[in-house]
């Protein structure tokens, strides 16, 4: 609930500062996130226990952080400010990404932002400088929908959680926009490192709960599979960017030949 207020304030600050945002990624990811959130609330959230939710969330995004670290180890990595050569299949990818992220968001409170971030940075090679504010906006919209669905449709608010919500409001209305302001001045590599550090702390927090060996084994397996998946995604994104660059060069050459 506090995320709804904080992210909305951060969203406003991004608009006020006129930060570059990939709106197409926001629109289509949000379209996928809506059914994802509903599916998550109605099915997944009821099936998984709290430790399992924590384990799945932390494991997947730790593998994402490792892949992001490996990606930024590439010297002179080429990035773009927006998604290039926007085609229908990219719309499908963004909607599917939003769907998966919406399911994660329903039981973990976050997910669609990181799913969208992984798609636009790994596959579409968009700079973290654009991807970060883009994911803030998509998370703001998704959290507003979650607040509406959980509060009015499901009507399942814990009174104690609502008291915590009221206490958190004065904090998030300041620090969320302030974080957006600071992030707008960071280099993309700095933003990538911050993402990695946050995921490391998330894993430390999970281990601090002393989970049973079954959850630890599952976490390692998910991290390994996730790392392979994100690495393949990054590799395909690199080859896709090279292919599109070659196609653009061919079009330029053909244009000059016809002149």
ChimeraX commands (.cxc) that place a marker at each C-alpha (Angstrom):
marker #1 position 0.00,0.00,0.00 radius 0.5
marker #1 position 2.80,2.40,0.86 radius 0.5
marker #1 position 4.39,1.49,-2.46 radius 0.5
marker #1 position 1.32,2.89,-4.19 radius 0.5
marker #1 position 1.88,6.32,-2.64 radius 0.5
marker #1 position 5.66,6.33,-2.95 radius 0.5
marker #1 position 5.83,5.17,-6.55 radius 0.5
marker #1 position 3.09,7.59,-7.57 radius 0.5
marker #1 position 5.05,10.47,-6.07 radius 0.5
marker #1 position 8.19,9.24,-7.83 radius 0.5
marker #1 position 6.18,9.05,-11.06 radius 0.5
marker #1 position 5.15,12.68,-10.67 radius 0.5
marker #1 position 8.72,13.76,-9.99 radius 0.5
marker #1 position 9.90,12.03,-13.19 radius 0.5
marker #1 position 7.26,13.85,-15.21 radius 0.5
marker #1 position 8.14,17.13,-13.53 radius 0.5
marker #1 position 11.84,16.71,-14.33 radius 0.5
marker #1 position 11.00,15.58,-17.89 radius 0.5
marker #1 position 13.12,12.44,-17.61 radius 0.5
marker #1 position 13.28,10.26,-20.72 radius 0.5
marker #1 position 10.87,7.33,-20.39 radius 0.5
marker #1 position 10.07,4.46,-22.76 radius 0.5
marker #1 position 6.28,4.87,-22.83 radius 0.5
marker #1 position 5.68,1.98,-25.21 radius 0.5
marker #1 position 7.24,-0.42,-22.73 radius 0.5
marker #1 position 5.04,1.04,-19.99 radius 0.5
marker #1 position 1.80,0.76,-21.95 radius 0.5
marker #1 position 2.21,-2.82,-23.11 radius 0.5
marker #1 position 3.78,-4.12,-19.91 radius 0.5
marker #1 position 0.94,-2.60,-17.91 radius 0.5
marker #1 position -1.61,-4.25,-20.20 radius 0.5
marker #1 position 0.01,-7.58,-19.38 radius 0.5
marker #1 position 0.40,-6.78,-15.69 radius 0.5
marker #1 position -3.34,-6.29,-15.10 radius 0.5
marker #1 position -4.36,-9.92,-15.80 radius 0.5
marker #1 position -1.11,-11.08,-14.18 radius 0.5
marker #1 position -2.00,-9.36,-10.91 radius 0.5
marker #1 position -5.51,-10.81,-10.96 radius 0.5
marker #1 position -4.21,-14.33,-11.65 radius 0.5
marker #1 position -1.67,-13.92,-8.89 radius 0.5
marker #1 position -4.16,-12.68,-6.30 radius 0.5
marker #1 position -6.74,-15.34,-7.11 radius 0.5
marker #1 position -4.47,-18.38,-7.50 radius 0.5
marker #1 position -0.72,-18.12,-6.90 radius 0.5
marker #1 position -0.93,-16.03,-3.73 radius 0.5
marker #1 position -3.22,-18.63,-2.16 radius 0.5
marker #1 position -1.06,-21.61,-3.12 radius 0.5
marker #1 position 2.41,-20.48,-2.06 radius 0.5
marker #1 position 3.50,-20.11,1.54 radius 0.5
marker #1 position 5.27,-16.95,2.71 radius 0.5
marker #1 position 8.77,-18.54,2.75 radius 0.5
marker #1 position 8.24,-19.95,-0.74 radius 0.5
marker #1 position 7.20,-16.54,-2.06 radius 0.5
marker #1 position 10.30,-14.95,-0.58 radius 0.5
marker #1 position 12.55,-17.70,-1.93 radius 0.5
marker #1 position 11.19,-17.53,-5.49 radius 0.5
marker #1 position 11.33,-13.75,-5.64 radius 0.5
marker #1 position 14.86,-13.45,-4.24 radius 0.5
marker #1 position 16.26,-16.34,-6.29 radius 0.5
marker #1 position 14.94,-15.13,-9.64 radius 0.5
marker #1 position 16.13,-11.58,-9.18 radius 0.5
marker #1 position 19.51,-12.57,-7.78 radius 0.5
marker #1 position 20.07,-14.50,-10.98 radius 0.5
marker #1 position 18.98,-11.36,-12.82 radius 0.5
marker #1 position 21.51,-9.29,-10.86 radius 0.5
marker #1 position 24.31,-11.73,-11.71 radius 0.5
marker #1 position 23.39,-11.56,-15.39 radius 0.5
marker #1 position 23.27,-7.76,-15.26 radius 0.5
marker #1 position 26.72,-7.73,-13.70 radius 0.5
marker #1 position 28.09,-9.99,-16.43 radius 0.5
marker #1 position 26.42,-7.83,-19.07 radius 0.5
marker #1 position 28.04,-4.67,-17.75 radius 0.5
marker #1 position 31.43,-6.36,-17.67 radius 0.5
marker #1 position 31.37,-6.04,-21.46 radius 0.5
marker #1 position 33.66,-3.21,-22.46 radius 0.5
marker #1 position 32.01,-0.45,-24.49 radius 0.5
marker #1 position 28.60,-2.11,-24.39 radius 0.5
marker #1 position 26.31,-0.45,-26.91 radius 0.5
marker #1 position 22.95,0.73,-25.58 radius 0.5
marker #1 position 20.08,2.78,-26.96 radius 0.5
marker #1 position 17.92,5.42,-25.33 radius 0.5
marker #1 position 14.67,3.85,-26.57 radius 0.5
marker #1 position 13.53,0.56,-28.11 radius 0.5
marker #1 position 14.64,0.54,-31.73 radius 0.5
marker #1 position 12.65,-0.81,-34.70 radius 0.5
marker #1 position 9.50,-1.31,-32.64 radius 0.5
marker #1 position 7.60,-4.24,-34.16 radius 0.5
marker #1 position 4.54,-6.36,-33.23 radius 0.5
marker #1 position 6.64,-9.20,-31.81 radius 0.5
marker #1 position 8.21,-6.76,-29.38 radius 0.5
marker #1 position 4.72,-5.79,-28.23 radius 0.5
marker #1 position 4.01,-9.47,-27.53 radius 0.5
marker #1 position 7.24,-9.75,-25.53 radius 0.5
marker #1 position 6.36,-6.71,-23.43 radius 0.5
marker #1 position 2.81,-7.93,-22.74 radius 0.5
marker #1 position 4.09,-11.37,-21.74 radius 0.5
marker #1 position 6.75,-9.74,-19.57 radius 0.5
marker #1 position 4.07,-7.67,-17.87 radius 0.5
marker #1 position 1.95,-10.79,-17.31 radius 0.5
marker #1 position 4.76,-12.64,-15.54 radius 0.5
marker #1 position 5.74,-9.51,-13.63 radius 0.5
marker #1 position 2.15,-8.96,-12.54 radius 0.5
marker #1 position 2.03,-12.44,-11.03 radius 0.5
marker #1 position 5.24,-11.74,-9.10 radius 0.5
marker #1 position 3.87,-8.39,-7.96 radius 0.5
marker #1 position 0.70,-9.98,-6.60 radius 0.5
marker #1 position 2.53,-12.04,-4.00 radius 0.5
marker #1 position 5.84,-10.20,-3.58 radius 0.5
marker #1 position 4.84,-6.55,-3.93 radius 0.5
marker #1 position 7.32,-6.09,-6.76 radius 0.5
marker #1 position 8.11,-7.88,-9.97 radius 0.5
marker #1 position 6.66,-6.17,-13.01 radius 0.5
marker #1 position 9.29,-3.46,-12.67 radius 0.5
marker #1 position 12.20,-5.91,-12.69 radius 0.5
marker #1 position 10.64,-8.03,-15.44 radius 0.5
marker #1 position 10.24,-4.96,-17.63 radius 0.5
marker #1 position 13.74,-3.81,-16.73 radius 0.5
marker #1 position 15.21,-7.17,-17.76 radius 0.5
marker #1 position 13.35,-7.18,-21.08 radius 0.5
marker #1 position 14.28,-3.66,-22.14 radius 0.5
marker #1 position 17.92,-3.89,-21.01 radius 0.5
marker #1 position 18.82,-7.47,-21.93 radius 0.5
marker #1 position 16.71,-8.03,-25.03 radius 0.5
marker #1 position 16.17,-4.54,-26.43 radius 0.5
marker #1 position 19.50,-3.12,-25.18 radius 0.5
marker #1 position 17.95,0.03,-23.74 radius 0.5
marker #1 position 20.22,1.96,-21.38 radius 0.5
marker #1 position 19.67,1.59,-17.65 radius 0.5
marker #1 position 19.36,5.38,-17.66 radius 0.5
marker #1 position 16.04,5.03,-19.48 radius 0.5
marker #1 position 15.01,1.64,-18.12 radius 0.5
marker #1 position 15.13,2.71,-14.46 radius 0.5
marker #1 position 12.58,5.58,-14.63 radius 0.5
marker #1 position 10.49,3.48,-17.01 radius 0.5
marker #1 position 10.18,0.74,-14.42 radius 0.5
marker #1 position 9.32,3.29,-11.74 radius 0.5
marker #1 position 6.33,4.39,-13.81 radius 0.5
marker #1 position 5.16,0.85,-14.59 radius 0.5
marker #1 position 5.44,-0.04,-10.90 radius 0.5
marker #1 position 3.49,3.07,-9.92 radius 0.5
marker #1 position 0.63,2.17,-12.26 radius 0.5
marker #1 position 0.65,-1.49,-11.24 radius 0.5
marker #1 position 0.69,-0.71,-7.52 radius 0.5
marker #1 position -2.29,1.61,-8.00 radius 0.5
marker #1 position -4.19,-1.19,-9.70 radius 0.5
marker #1 position -3.18,-3.63,-6.93 radius 0.5
marker #1 position -4.38,-1.17,-4.30 radius 0.5
marker #1 position -7.70,-0.80,-6.10 radius 0.5
marker #1 position -8.18,-4.53,-6.69 radius 0.5
marker #1 position -7.16,-5.63,-3.20 radius 0.5
marker #1 position -9.10,-2.88,-1.44 radius 0.5
marker #1 position -12.31,-2.64,-3.45 radius 0.5
marker #1 position -12.68,-5.87,-5.41 radius 0.5
marker #1 position -11.26,-8.42,-2.96 radius 0.5
marker #1 position -11.76,-6.20,0.11 radius 0.5
marker #1 position -8.95,-7.96,1.95 radius 0.5
marker #1 position -7.06,-5.33,3.92 radius 0.5
marker #1 position -5.50,-6.26,7.24 radius 0.5
marker #1 position -6.33,-3.49,9.78 radius 0.5
marker #1 position -2.79,-3.66,11.18 radius 0.5
marker #1 position -1.32,-3.32,7.68 radius 0.5
marker #1 position -3.47,-0.24,7.16 radius 0.5
marker #1 position -2.03,1.29,10.34 radius 0.5
marker #1 position 1.49,0.65,9.02 radius 0.5
marker #1 position 0.39,2.22,5.76 radius 0.5
marker #1 position -0.58,5.46,7.48 radius 0.5
marker #1 position 2.75,5.60,9.30 radius 0.5
marker #1 position 4.74,5.05,6.10 radius 0.5
marker #1 position 3.05,7.78,4.06 radius 0.5
marker #1 position 5.13,10.72,5.40 radius 0.5
marker #1 position 8.32,8.79,4.66 radius 0.5
marker #1 position 7.61,7.54,1.15 radius 0.5
marker #1 position 6.18,10.82,-0.16 radius 0.5
marker #1 position 9.59,12.39,0.38 radius 0.5
marker #1 position 12.15,9.65,-0.19 radius 0.5
marker #1 position 10.59,8.07,-3.29 radius 0.5
marker #1 position 10.71,11.31,-5.34 radius 0.5
marker #1 position 14.09,12.11,-3.82 radius 0.5
marker #1 position 15.38,8.75,-4.99 radius 0.5
marker #1 position 14.08,9.46,-8.49 radius 0.5
marker #1 position 15.86,12.80,-8.44 radius 0.5
marker #1 position 19.16,11.22,-7.39 radius 0.5
marker #1 position 18.82,8.38,-9.87 radius 0.5
marker #1 position 18.36,10.82,-12.75 radius 0.5
marker #1 position 21.89,12.12,-12.11 radius 0.5
marker #1 position 23.60,8.72,-11.93 radius 0.5
marker #1 position 25.49,7.05,-14.76 radius 0.5
marker #1 position 23.85,3.92,-16.15 radius 0.5
marker #1 position 26.65,1.75,-14.75 radius 0.5
marker #1 position 26.00,3.18,-11.30 radius 0.5
marker #1 position 22.32,2.34,-11.61 radius 0.5
marker #1 position 23.18,-1.20,-12.68 radius 0.5
marker #1 position 25.49,-1.62,-9.68 radius 0.5
marker #1 position 22.78,-0.33,-7.34 radius 0.5
marker #1 position 20.38,-2.95,-8.69 radius 0.5
marker #1 position 22.97,-5.67,-8.08 radius 0.5
marker #1 position 23.67,-4.44,-4.55 radius 0.5
marker #1 position 19.97,-4.35,-3.69 radius 0.5
marker #1 position 19.53,-7.93,-4.86 radius 0.5
marker #1 position 22.52,-9.01,-2.76 radius 0.5
marker #1 position 20.91,-7.47,0.31 radius 0.5
marker #1 position 17.65,-9.21,-0.57 radius 0.5
marker #1 position 19.45,-12.55,-0.64 radius 0.5
marker #1 position 21.16,-11.81,2.66 radius 0.5
marker #1 position 17.77,-11.00,4.16 radius 0.5
marker #1 position 16.41,-14.31,2.90 radius 0.5
marker #1 position 19.34,-16.27,4.33 radius 0.5
marker #1 position 18.96,-14.44,7.65 radius 0.5
marker #1 position 15.57,-16.11,8.08 radius 0.5
marker #1 position 17.40,-19.48,8.26 radius 0.5
marker #1 position 15.30,-21.24,5.61 radius 0.5
marker #1 position 15.21,-25.06,5.52 radius 0.5
marker #1 position 17.53,-26.99,3.21 radius 0.5
marker #1 position 14.71,-27.73,0.79 radius 0.5
marker #1 position 14.17,-24.03,0.17 radius 0.5
marker #1 position 17.91,-23.42,-0.11 radius 0.5
marker #1 position 18.28,-26.17,-2.69 radius 0.5
marker #1 position 15.30,-24.81,-4.61 radius 0.5
marker #1 position 16.79,-21.31,-4.45 radius 0.5
marker #1 position 20.12,-22.48,-5.90 radius 0.5
marker #1 position 18.34,-24.37,-8.68 radius 0.5
marker #1 position 16.16,-21.37,-9.56 radius 0.5
marker #1 position 19.17,-19.04,-9.52 radius 0.5
marker #1 position 21.08,-21.33,-11.87 radius 0.5
marker #1 position 18.18,-21.68,-14.30 radius 0.5
marker #1 position 17.43,-17.96,-14.08 radius 0.5
marker #1 position 21.04,-17.05,-14.78 radius 0.5
marker #1 position 21.04,-19.25,-17.88 radius 0.5
marker #1 position 17.75,-17.71,-19.04 radius 0.5
marker #1 position 18.87,-14.11,-18.56 radius 0.5
marker #1 position 22.24,-14.84,-20.17 radius 0.5
marker #1 position 20.54,-16.31,-23.24 radius 0.5
marker #1 position 18.24,-13.30,-23.33 radius 0.5
marker #1 position 21.22,-10.94,-23.23 radius 0.5
marker #1 position 23.03,-12.91,-25.93 radius 0.5
marker #1 position 20.00,-12.84,-28.21 radius 0.5
marker #1 position 19.58,-9.13,-27.54 radius 0.5
marker #1 position 23.18,-8.53,-28.61 radius 0.5
marker #1 position 22.74,-10.51,-31.83 radius 0.5
marker #1 position 19.42,-8.76,-32.48 radius 0.5
marker #1 position 21.03,-5.36,-32.12 radius 0.5
marker #1 position 23.83,-6.27,-34.53 radius 0.5
marker #1 position 21.30,-7.61,-37.04 radius 0.5
marker #1 position 19.14,-4.48,-36.86 radius 0.5
marker #1 position 22.22,-2.26,-37.22 radius 0.5
marker #1 position 23.24,-4.16,-40.35 radius 0.5
marker #1 position 19.73,-3.81,-41.78 radius 0.5
marker #1 position 19.76,-0.07,-41.11 radius 0.5
marker #1 position 23.16,0.28,-42.79 radius 0.5
marker #1 position 21.88,-1.65,-45.80 radius 0.5
marker #1 position 18.91,0.69,-46.08 radius 0.5
marker #1 position 21.19,3.72,-45.95 radius 0.5
marker #1 position 23.46,2.29,-48.65 radius 0.5
marker #1 position 20.46,1.46,-50.84 radius 0.5
marker #1 position 19.11,4.97,-50.37 radius 0.5
marker #1 position 22.38,6.53,-51.53 radius 0.5
marker #1 position 22.53,4.19,-54.53 radius 0.5
marker #1 position 19.06,5.27,-55.62 radius 0.5
marker #1 position 19.92,8.97,-55.37 radius 0.5
marker link #1:1,2 radius 0.2
marker link #1:2,3 radius 0.2
marker link #1:3,4 radius 0.2
marker link #1:4,5 radius 0.2
marker link #1:5,6 radius 0.2
marker link #1:6,7 radius 0.2
marker link #1:7,8 radius 0.2
marker link #1:8,9 radius 0.2
marker link #1:9,10 radius 0.2
marker link #1:10,11 radius 0.2
marker link #1:11,12 radius 0.2
marker link #1:12,13 radius 0.2
marker link #1:13,14 radius 0.2
marker link #1:14,15 radius 0.2
marker link #1:15,16 radius 0.2
marker link #1:16,17 radius 0.2
marker link #1:17,18 radius 0.2
marker link #1:18,19 radius 0.2
marker link #1:19,20 radius 0.2
marker link #1:20,21 radius 0.2
marker link #1:21,22 radius 0.2
marker link #1:22,23 radius 0.2
marker link #1:23,24 radius 0.2
marker link #1:24,25 radius 0.2
marker link #1:25,26 radius 0.2
marker link #1:26,27 radius 0.2
marker link #1:27,28 radius 0.2
marker link #1:28,29 radius 0.2
marker link #1:29,30 radius 0.2
marker link #1:30,31 radius 0.2
marker link #1:31,32 radius 0.2
marker link #1:32,33 radius 0.2
marker link #1:33,34 radius 0.2
marker link #1:34,35 radius 0.2
marker link #1:35,36 radius 0.2
marker link #1:36,37 radius 0.2
marker link #1:37,38 radius 0.2
marker link #1:38,39 radius 0.2
marker link #1:39,40 radius 0.2
marker link #1:40,41 radius 0.2
marker link #1:41,42 radius 0.2
marker link #1:42,43 radius 0.2
marker link #1:43,44 radius 0.2
marker link #1:44,45 radius 0.2
marker link #1:45,46 radius 0.2
marker link #1:46,47 radius 0.2
marker link #1:47,48 radius 0.2
marker link #1:48,49 radius 0.2
marker link #1:49,50 radius 0.2
marker link #1:50,51 radius 0.2
marker link #1:51,52 radius 0.2
marker link #1:52,53 radius 0.2
marker link #1:53,54 radius 0.2
marker link #1:54,55 radius 0.2
marker link #1:55,56 radius 0.2
marker link #1:56,57 radius 0.2
marker link #1:57,58 radius 0.2
marker link #1:58,59 radius 0.2
marker link #1:59,60 radius 0.2
marker link #1:60,61 radius 0.2
marker link #1:61,62 radius 0.2
marker link #1:62,63 radius 0.2
marker link #1:63,64 radius 0.2
marker link #1:64,65 radius 0.2
marker link #1:65,66 radius 0.2
marker link #1:66,67 radius 0.2
marker link #1:67,68 radius 0.2
marker link #1:68,69 radius 0.2
marker link #1:69,70 radius 0.2
marker link #1:70,71 radius 0.2
marker link #1:71,72 radius 0.2
marker link #1:72,73 radius 0.2
marker link #1:73,74 radius 0.2
marker link #1:74,75 radius 0.2
marker link #1:75,76 radius 0.2
marker link #1:76,77 radius 0.2
marker link #1:77,78 radius 0.2
marker link #1:78,79 radius 0.2
marker link #1:79,80 radius 0.2
marker link #1:80,81 radius 0.2
marker link #1:81,82 radius 0.2
marker link #1:82,83 radius 0.2
marker link #1:83,84 radius 0.2
marker link #1:84,85 radius 0.2
marker link #1:85,86 radius 0.2
marker link #1:86,87 radius 0.2
marker link #1:87,88 radius 0.2
marker link #1:88,89 radius 0.2
marker link #1:89,90 radius 0.2
marker link #1:90,91 radius 0.2
marker link #1:91,92 radius 0.2
marker link #1:92,93 radius 0.2
marker link #1:93,94 radius 0.2
marker link #1:94,95 radius 0.2
marker link #1:95,96 radius 0.2
marker link #1:96,97 radius 0.2
marker link #1:97,98 radius 0.2
marker link #1:98,99 radius 0.2
marker link #1:99,100 radius 0.2
marker link #1:100,101 radius 0.2
marker link #1:101,102 radius 0.2
marker link #1:102,103 radius 0.2
marker link #1:103,104 radius 0.2
marker link #1:104,105 radius 0.2
marker link #1:105,106 radius 0.2
marker link #1:106,107 radius 0.2
marker link #1:107,108 radius 0.2
marker link #1:108,109 radius 0.2
marker link #1:109,110 radius 0.2
marker link #1:110,111 radius 0.2
marker link #1:111,112 radius 0.2
marker link #1:112,113 radius 0.2
marker link #1:113,114 radius 0.2
marker link #1:114,115 radius 0.2
marker link #1:115,116 radius 0.2
marker link #1:116,117 radius 0.2
marker link #1:117,118 radius 0.2
marker link #1:118,119 radius 0.2
marker link #1:119,120 radius 0.2
marker link #1:120,121 radius 0.2
marker link #1:121,122 radius 0.2
marker link #1:122,123 radius 0.2
marker link #1:123,124 radius 0.2
marker link #1:124,125 radius 0.2
marker link #1:125,126 radius 0.2
marker link #1:126,127 radius 0.2
marker link #1:127,128 radius 0.2
marker link #1:128,129 radius 0.2
marker link #1:129,130 radius 0.2
marker link #1:130,131 radius 0.2
marker link #1:131,132 radius 0.2
marker link #1:132,133 radius 0.2
marker link #1:133,134 radius 0.2
marker link #1:134,135 radius 0.2
marker link #1:135,136 radius 0.2
marker link #1:136,137 radius 0.2
marker link #1:137,138 radius 0.2
marker link #1:138,139 radius 0.2
marker link #1:139,140 radius 0.2
marker link #1:140,141 radius 0.2
marker link #1:141,142 radius 0.2
marker link #1:142,143 radius 0.2
marker link #1:143,144 radius 0.2
marker link #1:144,145 radius 0.2
marker link #1:145,146 radius 0.2
marker link #1:146,147 radius 0.2
marker link #1:147,148 radius 0.2
marker link #1:148,149 radius 0.2
marker link #1:149,150 radius 0.2
marker link #1:150,151 radius 0.2
marker link #1:151,152 radius 0.2
marker link #1:152,153 radius 0.2
marker link #1:153,154 radius 0.2
marker link #1:154,155 radius 0.2
marker link #1:155,156 radius 0.2
marker link #1:156,157 radius 0.2
marker link #1:157,158 radius 0.2
marker link #1:158,159 radius 0.2
marker link #1:159,160 radius 0.2
marker link #1:160,161 radius 0.2
marker link #1:161,162 radius 0.2
marker link #1:162,163 radius 0.2
marker link #1:163,164 radius 0.2
marker link #1:164,165 radius 0.2
marker link #1:165,166 radius 0.2
marker link #1:166,167 radius 0.2
marker link #1:167,168 radius 0.2
marker link #1:168,169 radius 0.2
marker link #1:169,170 radius 0.2
marker link #1:170,171 radius 0.2
marker link #1:171,172 radius 0.2
marker link #1:172,173 radius 0.2
marker link #1:173,174 radius 0.2
marker link #1:174,175 radius 0.2
marker link #1:175,176 radius 0.2
marker link #1:176,177 radius 0.2
marker link #1:177,178 radius 0.2
marker link #1:178,179 radius 0.2
marker link #1:179,180 radius 0.2
marker link #1:180,181 radius 0.2
marker link #1:181,182 radius 0.2
marker link #1:182,183 radius 0.2
marker link #1:183,184 radius 0.2
marker link #1:184,185 radius 0.2
marker link #1:185,186 radius 0.2
marker link #1:186,187 radius 0.2
marker link #1:187,188 radius 0.2
marker link #1:188,189 radius 0.2
marker link #1:189,190 radius 0.2
marker link #1:190,191 radius 0.2
marker link #1:191,192 radius 0.2
marker link #1:192,193 radius 0.2
marker link #1:193,194 radius 0.2
marker link #1:194,195 radius 0.2
marker link #1:195,196 radius 0.2
marker link #1:196,197 radius 0.2
marker link #1:197,198 radius 0.2
marker link #1:198,199 radius 0.2
marker link #1:199,200 radius 0.2
marker link #1:200,201 radius 0.2
marker link #1:201,202 radius 0.2
marker link #1:202,203 radius 0.2
marker link #1:203,204 radius 0.2
marker link #1:204,205 radius 0.2
marker link #1:205,206 radius 0.2
marker link #1:206,207 radius 0.2
marker link #1:207,208 radius 0.2
marker link #1:208,209 radius 0.2
marker link #1:209,210 radius 0.2
marker link #1:210,211 radius 0.2
marker link #1:211,212 radius 0.2
marker link #1:212,213 radius 0.2
marker link #1:213,214 radius 0.2
marker link #1:214,215 radius 0.2
marker link #1:215,216 radius 0.2
marker link #1:216,217 radius 0.2
marker link #1:217,218 radius 0.2
marker link #1:218,219 radius 0.2
marker link #1:219,220 radius 0.2
marker link #1:220,221 radius 0.2
marker link #1:221,222 radius 0.2
marker link #1:222,223 radius 0.2
marker link #1:223,224 radius 0.2
marker link #1:224,225 radius 0.2
marker link #1:225,226 radius 0.2
marker link #1:226,227 radius 0.2
marker link #1:227,228 radius 0.2
marker link #1:228,229 radius 0.2
marker link #1:229,230 radius 0.2
marker link #1:230,231 radius 0.2
marker link #1:231,232 radius 0.2
marker link #1:232,233 radius 0.2
marker link #1:233,234 radius 0.2
marker link #1:234,235 radius 0.2
marker link #1:235,236 radius 0.2
marker link #1:236,237 radius 0.2
marker link #1:237,238 radius 0.2
marker link #1:238,239 radius 0.2
marker link #1:239,240 radius 0.2
marker link #1:240,241 radius 0.2
marker link #1:241,242 radius 0.2
marker link #1:242,243 radius 0.2
marker link #1:243,244 radius 0.2
marker link #1:244,245 radius 0.2
marker link #1:245,246 radius 0.2
marker link #1:246,247 radius 0.2
marker link #1:247,248 radius 0.2
marker link #1:248,249 radius 0.2
marker link #1:249,250 radius 0.2
marker link #1:250,251 radius 0.2
marker link #1:251,252 radius 0.2
marker link #1:252,253 radius 0.2
marker link #1:253,254 radius 0.2
marker link #1:254,255 radius 0.2
marker link #1:255,256 radius 0.2
marker link #1:256,257 radius 0.2
marker link #1:257,258 radius 0.2
marker link #1:258,259 radius 0.2
view
